């Protein structure tokens, strides 16, 4: 208790509080603009923190991180354009809700879900962080390989109406993820002699093209000369109906646990947490067919899951010095800028700073409710009131600017356009796009993990199945792949039984 009381007395001062408020607003803005992301914003912020108090600098990091993770839901719901990679799953049900005139409701659910996931994650960081961090020491390369395979299999099977197309999309993502330098051998793969391909295809560039350009092209096809009116958008405050919060509680609880677990695993991330939370909500629902058509549970699961990853990813970073994701790595960089060494000794040498950062992660999650619900959501929701003829060029300009500033390379614009054209054609063929992105994210992780496992075992493939945790994950992956087949057999038997009835 003294640990957190001393930290709270340092955090609850003018500097850190102002930094948290301003950074949360900035984070929501960054997340709401397609092409921008918290990694970029925090990376640009780090050089400015040299002259800052460490608690103020970390307050800005916490605000941008939590704010942008919610902000990504705004264009995902209103325009079907994920503001951040973790918002992809939010588009599945958020945009259909907006099309039905329930944009305000979807945004409110996203706001509350983001805050609850962030609060749960911060409490996990504050309470059981060292315990959860020690548990991840049991995971080796084999376990990480099966985690990646399970993630791709679950999304490939669950997203879309045709599991075969979903699996093929995941394989396509795996192929795209192999472009660049092999991290283990150092060999260039599929670069075709182009130096700019040595680093692989940038995930954010492909994401913006694959997810942002197709809806823009579809919007251009409609040639909408009139935008939505205020009455159609229904921006008035929409209270939760009686029993609605109670119906969302199981989803929030389940998604928070999934997000925390994924966050503790180094190298995972909010995008994986969002997909797994969405799939878990769909599997637990009595009406799984309603997902993808505007089910509020889908929005709640995706947003709660991706925000529950935020503070949890700091658990291995602060306790072991192992970053859970890229943002956690940037936080470690911020600590080292100020002469602090991340790891177990950090809790003893700088308890006020560590405890203060934990409290800042908690308070910025609470600020999402105040800032996101009261101000930012209403401002950004006005985007839908613009007519399509104005909205299309505006979005294209934002996309081009956002993509160009990532690496400062004109070639990224062509990659974005190529990915957008491919996404447009794949959507016409009813091929889901989410497995492609997840294949790009998890493919390198799966490849590196399985090769490390085989190197450790000197080429013995049984190493992937002999450990208890990896065996359980392998069975879960196999079950996920076979589940559509078993479901089809069950339906066929039920149909025959109904036909044989007199």
C-alpha positions as CSV (number, residue, x, y, z in Angstrom):
1,X,0.0,0.0,0.0
2,X,2.8,2.4,0.8
3,X,4.3,1.6,-2.6
4,X,1.2,2.9,-4.4
5,X,0.4,5.7,-2.0
6,X,3.9,7.2,-2.5
7,X,3.5,6.8,-6.3
8,X,0.0,8.4,-6.2
9,X,1.2,11.4,-4.4
10,X,3.7,12.0,-7.2
11,X,1.3,11.3,-10.0
12,X,-1.6,13.4,-8.7
13,X,0.2,16.7,-9.4
14,X,-0.3,19.3,-12.1
15,X,2.4,18.1,-14.5
16,X,1.5,14.4,-14.8
17,X,-2.3,15.1,-14.7
18,X,-2.1,17.7,-17.5
19,X,0.1,15.4,-19.6
20,X,-2.3,12.5,-19.2
21,X,-5.3,14.6,-20.3
22,X,-3.6,16.2,-23.3
23,X,-2.0,12.9,-24.4
24,X,-5.3,11.0,-24.1
25,X,-6.9,13.6,-26.4
26,X,-4.0,13.4,-28.8
27,X,-4.1,9.6,-28.7
28,X,-7.8,9.6,-29.7
29,X,-7.0,11.9,-32.5
30,X,-4.0,9.8,-33.7
31,X,-6.1,6.6,-33.5
32,X,-9.0,8.2,-35.4
33,X,-6.8,9.2,-38.4
34,X,-6.1,6.2,-40.7
35,X,-2.4,5.6,-41.3
36,X,-1.3,7.0,-38.0
37,X,-0.6,4.7,-35.0
38,X,0.6,4.9,-31.4
39,X,4.0,3.4,-32.3
40,X,4.7,6.3,-34.6
41,X,3.5,8.9,-32.2
42,X,5.4,7.5,-29.2
43,X,8.6,7.1,-31.3
44,X,8.4,10.7,-32.3
45,X,7.7,11.7,-28.7
46,X,10.7,10.0,-27.2
47,X,13.4,12.5,-28.3
48,X,11.3,15.2,-26.7
49,X,11.4,13.5,-23.3
50,X,15.0,14.2,-22.6
51,X,14.3,17.4,-20.7
52,X,11.0,16.1,-19.1
53,X,10.4,14.7,-15.7
54,X,10.2,10.8,-16.2
55,X,6.7,10.7,-14.7
56,X,5.5,13.4,-17.1
57,X,7.1,11.6,-20.1
58,X,5.5,8.2,-19.1
59,X,2.1,10.0,-18.5
60,X,2.2,11.1,-22.1
61,X,3.1,7.6,-23.3
62,X,0.2,6.1,-21.3
63,X,-2.2,8.7,-22.6
64,X,-1.3,8.3,-26.3
65,X,-1.3,4.5,-26.0
66,X,-4.7,4.1,-24.3
67,X,-6.3,7.0,-26.2
68,X,-5.2,5.8,-29.7
69,X,-6.3,2.2,-29.0
70,X,-9.9,3.6,-28.5
71,X,-9.6,6.2,-31.2
72,X,-9.0,3.5,-33.8
73,X,-12.6,2.4,-33.2
74,X,-14.1,5.7,-34.4
75,X,-13.2,5.3,-38.2
76,X,-13.6,1.5,-37.8
77,X,-17.3,2.0,-36.9
78,X,-18.1,5.0,-39.0
79,X,-16.2,4.3,-42.1
80,X,-15.1,0.6,-41.8
81,X,-11.5,1.9,-41.8
82,X,-9.5,0.6,-38.8
83,X,-7.6,3.5,-37.3
84,X,-5.1,1.1,-35.8
85,X,-4.3,-2.6,-36.6
86,X,-6.0,-3.6,-33.3
87,X,-9.3,-2.1,-34.6
88,X,-9.7,-4.5,-37.5
89,X,-12.1,-6.8,-35.5
90,X,-14.1,-3.8,-34.5
91,X,-15.1,-3.2,-38.1
92,X,-16.9,-6.6,-38.3
93,X,-19.9,-5.5,-36.3
94,X,-19.2,-1.8,-35.7
95,X,-19.7,-0.7,-39.3
96,X,-22.9,-2.8,-39.8
97,X,-24.3,-1.1,-36.7
98,X,-23.5,2.3,-38.2
99,X,-25.2,1.3,-41.5
100,X,-28.3,0.5,-39.5
101,X,-28.3,4.0,-37.8
102,X,-26.8,2.8,-34.6
103,X,-23.4,4.6,-34.9
104,X,-23.8,6.4,-31.6
105,X,-24.6,3.2,-29.8
106,X,-21.7,1.4,-31.3
107,X,-19.3,4.2,-30.4
108,X,-20.6,4.2,-26.8
109,X,-20.2,0.5,-26.5
110,X,-16.7,0.8,-27.9
111,X,-15.8,3.6,-25.5
112,X,-17.0,1.7,-22.4
113,X,-15.4,-1.5,-23.6
114,X,-12.1,0.2,-24.2
115,X,-12.2,1.8,-20.8
116,X,-13.1,-1.4,-19.0
117,X,-10.4,-3.4,-20.8
118,X,-7.8,-0.8,-20.0
119,X,-8.8,-0.6,-16.4
120,X,-8.8,-4.4,-16.0
121,X,-5.3,-4.5,-17.7
122,X,-3.9,-1.8,-15.4
123,X,-5.3,-3.6,-12.3
124,X,-3.6,-6.8,-13.5
125,X,-0.3,-4.9,-14.0
126,X,-0.6,-3.4,-10.5
127,X,-1.6,-6.6,-8.7
128,X,-0.4,-9.8,-10.3
129,X,2.2,-8.5,-12.7
130,X,5.3,-10.4,-11.3
131,X,3.3,-13.6,-11.0
132,X,2.0,-13.5,-14.6
133,X,5.4,-12.6,-15.9
134,X,7.0,-15.6,-14.2
135,X,4.3,-17.8,-15.8
136,X,5.5,-16.8,-19.3
137,X,8.9,-18.3,-18.6
138,X,7.3,-21.7,-19.2
139,X,6.7,-20.7,-22.9
140,X,9.4,-21.8,-25.3
141,X,9.6,-21.6,-29.1
142,X,7.3,-24.6,-29.5
143,X,4.5,-22.9,-27.5
144,X,4.8,-19.6,-29.4
145,X,4.6,-21.6,-32.7
146,X,1.3,-23.2,-31.7
147,X,-0.1,-19.9,-30.4
148,X,0.6,-18.4,-33.8
149,X,-1.0,-21.4,-35.6
150,X,-4.0,-21.3,-33.3
151,X,-4.5,-17.6,-33.9
152,X,-4.4,-18.0,-37.7
153,X,-6.6,-21.1,-37.7
154,X,-9.2,-19.5,-35.5
155,X,-9.5,-16.3,-37.5
156,X,-9.4,-18.2,-40.8
157,X,-12.2,-20.5,-39.8
158,X,-14.4,-18.0,-37.8
159,X,-14.2,-14.9,-40.0
160,X,-16.3,-15.0,-43.1
161,X,-18.9,-17.5,-44.3
162,X,-16.5,-19.9,-46.0
163,X,-13.7,-21.5,-43.9
164,X,-11.8,-22.6,-47.0
165,X,-11.5,-19.0,-48.2
166,X,-10.5,-17.9,-44.7
167,X,-7.7,-20.4,-44.6
168,X,-6.5,-19.5,-48.1
169,X,-6.5,-15.8,-47.0
170,X,-4.4,-16.7,-44.0
171,X,-2.0,-18.5,-46.3
172,X,-1.8,-15.5,-48.5
173,X,-0.9,-13.4,-45.5
174,X,1.8,-15.9,-44.6
175,X,3.3,-15.6,-48.1
176,X,3.3,-11.8,-47.9
177,X,5.0,-12.0,-44.4
178,X,8.0,-13.9,-45.8
179,X,9.1,-11.0,-47.9
180,X,12.4,-9.5,-46.7
181,X,15.5,-10.5,-44.8
182,X,15.2,-13.9,-43.0
183,X,16.0,-13.0,-39.4
184,X,17.7,-16.4,-38.7
185,X,19.8,-16.9,-41.9
186,X,20.1,-13.4,-43.1
187,X,19.1,-14.4,-46.7
188,X,16.9,-12.1,-48.8
189,X,13.6,-13.6,-49.8
190,X,11.2,-12.5,-52.5
191,X,12.9,-9.1,-52.8
192,X,13.5,-9.3,-56.6
193,X,16.6,-7.2,-56.2
194,X,14.7,-4.2,-54.8
195,X,16.5,-2.7,-51.7
196,X,13.2,-1.3,-50.3
197,X,11.8,-4.8,-49.9
198,X,14.7,-6.0,-47.7
199,X,12.8,-4.9,-44.6
200,X,9.6,-6.6,-45.8
201,X,6.3,-5.0,-46.6
202,X,5.3,-2.5,-43.8
203,X,2.3,-3.8,-42.0
204,X,0.7,-0.4,-41.5
205,X,1.0,0.4,-45.2
206,X,-0.6,-2.8,-46.3
207,X,-3.2,-2.5,-43.6
208,X,-4.2,1.0,-44.8
209,X,-4.4,-0.1,-48.4
210,X,-6.1,-3.4,-47.7
211,X,-8.7,-2.1,-45.3
212,X,-9.1,1.6,-46.1
213,X,-9.0,1.8,-49.9
214,X,-11.8,-0.8,-50.7
215,X,-14.5,1.1,-48.7
216,X,-13.3,4.4,-50.3
217,X,-13.7,2.8,-53.7
218,X,-17.1,1.5,-52.8
219,X,-18.1,4.9,-51.5
220,X,-16.9,6.5,-54.8
221,X,-19.1,4.0,-56.7
222,X,-22.2,5.3,-54.9
223,X,-21.4,8.9,-55.9
224,X,-23.2,10.2,-52.8
225,X,-24.0,13.9,-53.3
226,X,-25.7,14.2,-49.9
227,X,-24.3,13.2,-46.5
228,X,-26.2,11.9,-43.5
229,X,-28.3,14.4,-41.6
230,X,-27.9,14.8,-37.8
231,X,-31.2,12.9,-37.3
232,X,-30.0,10.0,-39.4
233,X,-26.7,9.9,-37.5
234,X,-28.4,10.0,-34.1
235,X,-25.6,11.7,-32.3
236,X,-27.8,12.3,-29.2
237,X,-26.6,10.5,-26.1
238,X,-27.9,7.0,-26.3
239,X,-28.4,5.5,-22.8
240,X,-28.0,1.8,-22.2
241,X,-31.3,-0.1,-22.3
242,X,-32.4,-2.0,-19.3
243,X,-30.4,-5.2,-19.0
244,X,-28.0,-4.2,-21.8
245,X,-25.0,-3.7,-19.5
246,X,-25.7,-7.0,-17.8
247,X,-25.7,-8.8,-21.1
248,X,-22.3,-7.2,-21.9
249,X,-20.7,-8.1,-18.6
250,X,-19.7,-11.7,-19.6
251,X,-18.2,-10.4,-22.8
252,X,-16.2,-7.7,-21.0
253,X,-15.0,-10.2,-18.4
254,X,-14.0,-12.9,-21.0
255,X,-12.3,-10.4,-23.3
256,X,-10.4,-8.7,-20.4
257,X,-8.9,-12.1,-19.4
258,X,-8.0,-12.9,-23.0
259,X,-6.4,-9.5,-23.5
260,X,-4.4,-9.7,-20.3
261,X,-3.1,-13.2,-21.2
262,X,-2.2,-12.1,-24.7
263,X,-0.5,-9.0,-23.4
264,X,1.7,-10.9,-21.1
265,X,3.0,-13.0,-24.0
266,X,6.0,-11.2,-25.6
267,X,5.5,-10.5,-29.3
268,X,1.7,-10.9,-29.4
269,X,-0.3,-7.6,-29.4
270,X,-3.7,-6.0,-29.2
271,X,-4.6,-7.2,-32.7
272,X,-4.3,-10.8,-31.7
273,X,-6.2,-10.1,-28.4
274,X,-9.0,-8.5,-30.4
275,X,-9.4,-11.4,-32.8
276,X,-9.3,-14.0,-30.1
277,X,-11.8,-12.1,-28.0
278,X,-14.1,-11.7,-30.9
279,X,-13.9,-15.4,-31.8
280,X,-14.5,-16.3,-28.1
281,X,-17.6,-14.1,-28.0
282,X,-18.9,-15.6,-31.2
283,X,-18.4,-19.1,-30.0
284,X,-20.1,-18.4,-26.7
285,X,-23.1,-16.7,-28.3
286,X,-26.4,-18.4,-28.7
287,X,-26.7,-16.5,-32.1
288,X,-23.2,-16.8,-33.7
289,X,-24.7,-16.1,-37.1
290,X,-25.6,-12.6,-36.0
291,X,-21.9,-11.7,-35.7
292,X,-20.7,-9.7,-38.6
293,X,-24.1,-8.2,-39.1
294,X,-24.2,-5.6,-36.3
295,X,-24.0,-7.5,-33.1
296,X,-23.0,-5.2,-30.2
297,X,-21.3,-8.1,-28.5
298,X,-18.8,-8.2,-31.3
299,X,-17.9,-4.5,-30.8
300,X,-17.6,-5.0,-27.1
301,X,-15.4,-8.1,-27.4
302,X,-13.0,-6.6,-29.9
303,X,-12.5,-3.2,-28.1
304,X,-12.3,-4.7,-24.6
305,X,-9.8,-7.3,-25.8
306,X,-7.4,-4.9,-27.6
307,X,-7.4,-2.4,-24.7
308,X,-6.9,-5.2,-22.1
309,X,-3.6,-5.9,-23.9
310,X,-2.2,-2.4,-23.2
311,X,-1.0,-2.4,-19.6
312,X,-0.6,-6.2,-19.6
313,X,2.1,-5.9,-22.3
314,X,4.1,-3.9,-19.7
315,X,4.2,-6.7,-17.2
316,X,7.1,-8.6,-18.8
317,X,8.6,-5.3,-19.9
318,X,8.8,-3.8,-16.4
319,X,9.5,-7.0,-14.4
320,X,11.8,-8.9,-16.8
321,X,12.9,-6.3,-19.3
322,X,11.2,-8.2,-22.1
323,X,8.8,-6.0,-24.1
324,X,5.3,-7.5,-24.7
325,X,4.9,-5.5,-27.9
326,X,6.5,-2.6,-29.8
327,X,5.0,0.1,-27.5
328,X,6.4,-1.7,-24.5
329,X,9.8,-1.7,-26.2
330,X,9.4,2.1,-26.6
331,X,8.5,2.4,-22.9
332,X,11.7,0.6,-22.1
333,X,13.6,3.0,-24.3
334,X,12.0,5.9,-22.5
335,X,13.1,4.5,-19.1
336,X,16.7,4.0,-20.4
337,X,16.7,7.5,-21.8
338,X,16.4,8.7,-18.2
339,X,19.1,6.3,-16.9
340,X,16.8,3.6,-15.6
341,X,17.4,-0.1,-16.1
342,X,14.2,-2.2,-16.7
343,X,14.0,-5.4,-14.8
344,X,13.2,-6.8,-11.4
345,X,15.5,-4.3,-9.7
346,X,13.5,-1.4,-11.1
347,X,10.8,-2.0,-8.5
348,X,13.3,-1.6,-5.7
349,X,15.4,1.2,-7.1
350,X,12.6,3.4,-8.5
351,X,9.3,2.3,-6.8
352,X,7.7,5.7,-7.2
353,X,8.4,5.8,-11.0
354,X,7.2,2.2,-11.6
355,X,4.1,2.6,-9.4
356,X,3.4,6.0,-10.9
357,X,3.4,4.6,-14.4
358,X,1.0,1.8,-13.4
359,X,-1.4,4.4,-11.9
360,X,-1.0,6.5,-15.1
361,X,-2.1,3.5,-17.2
362,X,-5.1,3.2,-14.9
363,X,-6.1,6.9,-14.9
364,X,-5.7,7.3,-18.7
365,X,-8.1,4.3,-19.2
366,X,-10.6,6.1,-17.0
367,X,-10.1,9.3,-19.0
368,X,-11.2,7.4,-22.1
369,X,-14.8,7.5,-20.7
370,X,-14.6,11.3,-20.1
371,X,-12.6,12.4,-23.1
372,X,-13.8,9.7,-25.6
373,X,-17.4,9.7,-24.7
374,X,-18.0,13.4,-24.1
375,X,-15.8,15.1,-26.6
376,X,-13.8,13.2,-29.2
377,X,-16.5,10.7,-30.3
378,X,-19.0,13.5,-31.0
379,X,-16.5,15.5,-33.0
380,X,-15.2,12.6,-35.2
381,X,-18.7,11.2,-35.7
382,X,-19.5,14.2,-37.8
383,X,-17.4,12.7,-40.6
384,X,-20.4,10.7,-41.8
385,X,-22.3,14.0,-42.4
386,X,-20.0,14.8,-45.2
387,X,-21.2,13.8,-48.7
388,X,-19.3,11.0,-50.4
389,X,-17.9,13.3,-53.1
390,X,-16.1,15.3,-50.4
391,X,-15.3,12.4,-48.1
392,X,-13.6,10.2,-50.7
393,X,-10.8,12.8,-51.7
394,X,-10.4,13.8,-48.0
395,X,-9.9,10.2,-46.9
396,X,-7.5,9.6,-49.8
397,X,-5.4,12.6,-48.8
398,X,-5.2,11.5,-45.2
399,X,-4.3,8.0,-46.2
400,X,-1.5,9.2,-48.5
401,X,-0.1,11.6,-45.9
402,X,-0.3,9.0,-43.2
403,X,1.4,6.3,-45.2
404,X,4.1,8.6,-46.5
405,X,5.1,9.9,-43.1
406,X,5.7,6.3,-41.8
407,X,8.9,5.8,-43.7
408,X,9.1,8.8,-46.0
409,X,9.2,6.6,-49.1
410,X,7.1,7.3,-52.2
411,X,7.1,3.6,-53.0
412,X,4.9,3.0,-49.9
413,X,2.1,4.8,-51.7
414,X,2.3,2.3,-54.6
415,X,2.3,-0.6,-52.1
416,X,-0.8,0.9,-50.5
417,X,-2.6,1.2,-53.9
418,X,-1.6,-2.3,-54.8
419,X,-2.9,-3.7,-51.5
420,X,-6.1,-1.6,-51.9
421,X,-6.8,-3.0,-55.4
422,X,-6.2,-6.5,-54.1
423,X,-8.5,-5.9,-51.2
424,X,-11.2,-4.6,-53.5
425,X,-11.0,-7.7,-55.7
426,X,-10.9,-10.1,-52.8
427,X,-14.0,-8.5,-51.3
428,X,-15.8,-8.9,-54.6
429,X,-14.9,-12.6,-54.3
430,X,-16.1,-12.8,-50.7
431,X,-12.7,-13.5,-49.4
432,X,-12.2,-12.2,-45.8
433,X,-9.3,-9.7,-45.4
434,X,-8.7,-10.2,-41.7
435,X,-6.8,-13.5,-42.0
436,X,-4.4,-11.9,-44.5
437,X,-3.3,-9.3,-41.9
438,X,-3.1,-11.9,-39.2
439,X,-1.0,-14.1,-41.4
440,X,1.4,-11.2,-41.9
441,X,1.5,-10.6,-38.1
442,X,1.7,-14.2,-36.9
443,X,3.6,-15.8,-39.9
444,X,7.0,-14.5,-39.0
445,X,6.4,-15.4,-35.4
446,X,5.4,-19.0,-36.3
447,X,8.3,-19.4,-38.7
448,X,11.0,-18.1,-36.3
449,X,9.5,-20.1,-33.4
450,X,9.4,-23.5,-35.2
451,X,12.9,-23.0,-36.6
452,X,14.3,-22.2,-33.2
453,X,12.5,-25.2,-31.7
454,X,14.0,-27.5,-34.3
455,X,17.4,-26.0,-33.8
456,X,17.2,-26.6,-30.1
457,X,16.0,-30.2,-30.7
458,X,18.6,-30.8,-33.5
459,X,15.9,-31.4,-36.0
460,X,13.6,-33.6,-34.0
461,X,10.0,-32.5,-34.9
462,X,8.5,-34.3,-31.9
463,X,9.8,-31.4,-29.8
464,X,6.8,-29.5,-31.0
465,X,4.4,-31.9,-29.3
466,X,6.2,-33.4,-26.3
467,X,5.8,-30.4,-23.9
468,X,2.4,-30.3,-22.2
469,X,1.5,-26.7,-23.0
470,X,2.5,-27.1,-26.7
471,X,0.5,-30.4,-26.9
472,X,-2.7,-28.7,-25.6
473,X,-2.2,-25.8,-28.0
474,X,-1.7,-28.2,-30.9
475,X,-4.9,-30.1,-30.1
476,X,-6.8,-26.8,-29.8
477,X,-5.5,-25.8,-33.3
478,X,-6.5,-29.1,-34.8
479,X,-9.9,-28.8,-33.2
480,X,-10.4,-25.4,-34.6
481,X,-9.5,-26.6,-38.1
482,X,-11.8,-29.6,-37.9
483,X,-14.7,-27.7,-36.3
484,X,-16.3,-26.5,-39.6
485,X,-16.1,-30.1,-40.9
486,X,-17.8,-31.5,-37.8
487,X,-20.4,-28.7,-37.9
488,X,-21.1,-29.5,-41.6
489,X,-21.5,-33.2,-40.8
490,X,-23.9,-32.4,-37.9
491,X,-26.0,-30.2,-40.2
492,X,-26.2,-32.9,-42.9
493,X,-27.3,-35.5,-40.3
494,X,-29.9,-33.1,-38.9
495,X,-31.2,-32.4,-42.5
496,X,-31.4,-36.1,-43.3
497,X,-33.2,-36.7,-40.0
498,X,-35.7,-34.0,-40.7
499,X,-36.3,-35.4,-44.3
500,X,-36.9,-38.9,-43.0
501,X,-39.5,-37.8,-40.5
502,X,-43.1,-38.6,-41.6
